[in-house]
């Protein structure tokens, strides 16, 4: 299971793991990906390469993943159900594995109404749960979805999924995670955590189901760059729960110091999460602010990161 994945190795060792996010460019500029990869390389164990996030057309997550590998960074290639049917998905999965990609994150995808082509046709031939099962079957049984003939070669992928501990109905969220683990998720990356008590309650239910022993849970963190960002996310982002005290703390901070305050809040949340039984690490989503990640990781005392022997030397 993910034998060629550095991320799987780090998580399996029990080391508190750090992943981050890299958004490909809105064009064919490979140096944009390479520059971001070099910035993150020595500070994280793997980097999520987003798949047309917010339904905006960007460089392919698979192509960007290959560029990241060239910089000594292990990618987690995201794949969303919005844009592909099961034929295209399985073809891309095979291609990703052939190109040396070792991790995949299975997602539904942001609705196209938010993006470049709001009236484009979404696909959703299968959902994220079915995609997890498809990748697992390809890996473990060497078979395509709905087919009995064995595939040629191996698909050695470490399989990930997303979870939102804060969405309603709250009591259903641990059982949705249960279904994703049963479908094939080896690791989970959560929605951004700002409300620690609510997250602790979710983790309590997750642990009661024994899920922390069946998959690795990476808690999501997003450093707030401004009071405006905090207010916007609290009021407009579905499934996001930011306590009023955090929004007020950002708004009470002078504008020029708000980025520093946002990083400090992130560090305080990270410290609490690192002490929580069942949390294997953090996934830092510094939206358009990748340069904040090294600072956060360094200040949190999470350096040096384990050496990766699978990819080109860092």
Secondary structure, DSSP 4 states (H G I P E B T S, - for coil): --TT-HHHHHHHHTPPEEEEEEPPPSSS-HHHHHHHHHHHTTT-SEEEE-SSGGG---S-HHHHHHHHHHTT--EEEEEESSS--HHHHHHHHHHHHHTT--EEEEE----GGGSS-TTSPP--SS-HHHHHHHHHHHHHT-B-TT--SBPSS----EEEEEE-TTSSSGGGHHHHHHHHHHHT-SEEEEEEP--HHHHHHHHHHHHHTTGGGTSEEEEEE-----HHHHHHHHHHSTT----HHHHHHHHTS-GGGHHHHHHHHHHHHHHHHHTSTTEEEEEE--TT-THHHHHHHHHTT--SPPPPSSSSP-
